Amino acid sequence: MTLPLFKSHFSIGKSILTLDSPKIDQNADSPDSVFDIAEEASLDKVILVEDSFMGFLQARKMCDDLDKQLIFGLRLDMCDDLTNVEDPKSIKCTHKVILFPKNSDGCKLLNQIYTECKTKHFGWIDFNLLKKFWQENKLSLAIPFYDSFIFKNLTTFQSCFAHFTFTKPTFFIEDNGLPFDSMTQDAVNKYCDSNGFNIQKTQSIYYKNKNDFPAYLTYKLICGRNSFGGRELSMEKPNLDHLGSDQFCWESYLEKYQSA
Amino acid sequence: MIEDLLRFKKDQKYVVFDFETCNLNLVSEHNKPWQLAFLVYHGDKLVESNDYHIHWDDLRMSDGARKVTGFSDAKYKKLARPAEKVLDHFEKFLYNDEYINLGHNILGFDIYIHNIFRKLLGRPTDYSYLKKSIDTLSIAKAIHKDIEYDKELDFLSWQFKLNSVYERGMRLNLGACCKTYDVEFDPEKLHDALNDIQKNYEVFKKMVWSIKI
């Protein structure tokens, strides 16, 4: 089964979905919520992968109200080595990992890790720090499809190394019709085969329907402060990473996986 | 093996292509490709020269694109051909393993436009041709930055890495490449698709002597 991974506007610049209560009138002209989709599709679990803890309480409350299970994952910025980093600009070999708490103690531990990263390490984590905090009975580790160390090694001149001596991560695989998807899928499959790691098919969801793409793009442009690599951007020349596909939405998820 | 280098493959077949579009959006189906030019080479021999205007009922050109590409409504109406026929003809070469697909900044632009073209005609996304494609902008960056290609690595991945390299002041557009490789170039004709790809092929034939690919 392909898991839908929702992200909300609490991950600034990444999604236009809110965590508000479901709309009474589905046709109302207001932002779509993750819970509009969850209710409409009768999902009993909502998997939320956020870039900050800010939406956690609201998501938790909404899931309690709607009698849904919340699976919350926090996506963290990882680098090779945090020792002696005085300037965050000097950080090299950057990639992402996702931490999922397994229980309420795991949530507390995740909050502790998040606080440590944000207050002492410019928001970054490295494998040594993660290993120091790691408790297998409280957390599980997932590697996102885009921006993972594998993806970065394939598409940039970074040489990132991963050290999974403390746990067995699950690797996510996506297919959003991007030109580098196939190449990345092959690399993830090969890496997991040779290391005995599990793979889970997923689909990141940042907006509801394909025709919401212009709204999503507008939001990205605003959050990106209208520049990319120093170049001026507009709706007609967005030139943003990962914006060569309009499939990061619920409608696309249904098209691809509902009938399967 | 030095014989494997493209510079020595005198009979290699190439299709060199370039799209002209309504704007620079990489996803929107409003950004229709209205012109596709492609040249077919067998070695140095030009076998086919195609310059298609593509018919769409609802073409919405931005003012910027009109200005840059010299788009003319009258010329477009006169020359536009059925989109299906244009794409079929082009894809006969694009998906043919005998051909290497070539273009300038195709990984950052034209491949997405080709995908829009397919979607507009109800065809599924298919990037399988990329494994035998060369983006001369990526190659120009490699030469400029003195980055060699390691044959152990995936060639497409290497090109994507180069595609991700941005540096202020690094001018490697087709005009700049023509200047570097001493290829005669008329700036007035920039974005005239057929002219662009002719120059692109000339640049490429010189580039292969500066890098081992």
Chai-1 contact restraints between the chains, C-beta under 6 A:
chainA,res_idxA,chainB,res_idxB,connection_type,confidence,min_distance_angstrom,max_distance_angstrom,comment,restraint_id
A,L154,B,S157,contact,1.0,0.0,6.0,A-B,restraint_1
A,T155,B,F160,contact,1.0,0.0,6.0,A-B,restraint_2
A,T155,B,S164,contact,1.0,0.0,6.0,A-B,restraint_3
A,T156,B,K161,contact,1.0,0.0,6.0,A-B,restraint_4
A,T156,B,S164,contact,1.0,0.0,6.0,A-B,restraint_5
A,F157,B,K161,contact,1.0,0.0,6.0,A-B,restraint_6
A,G177,B,T125,contact,1.0,0.0,6.0,A-B,restraint_7
A,P179,B,I111,contact,1.0,0.0,6.0,A-B,restraint_8
A,P179,B,Y127,contact,1.0,0.0,6.0,A-B,restraint_9
A,P179,B,L130,contact,1.0,0.0,6.0,A-B,restraint_10
A,F180,B,F160,contact,1.0,0.0,6.0,A-B,restraint_11
A,M183,B,L156,contact,1.0,0.0,6.0,A-B,restraint_12
A,M183,B,S157,contact,1.0,0.0,6.0,A-B,restraint_13
A,G229,B,Y166,contact,1.0,0.0,6.0,A-B,restraint_14
A,E236,B,N23,contact,1.0,0.0,6.0,A-B,restraint_15
A,E236,B,L24,contact,1.0,0.0,6.0,A-B,restraint_16
A,E236,B,N25,contact,1.0,0.0,6.0,A-B,restraint_17
A,E236,B,S62,contact,1.0,0.0,6.0,A-B,restraint_18
A,K237,B,L24,contact,1.0,0.0,6.0,A-B,restraint_19
A,G244,B,L26,contact,1.0,0.0,6.0,A-B,restraint_20
A,G244,B,Y112,contact,1.0,0.0,6.0,A-B,restraint_21
A,D246,B,V27,contact,1.0,0.0,6.0,A-B,restraint_22
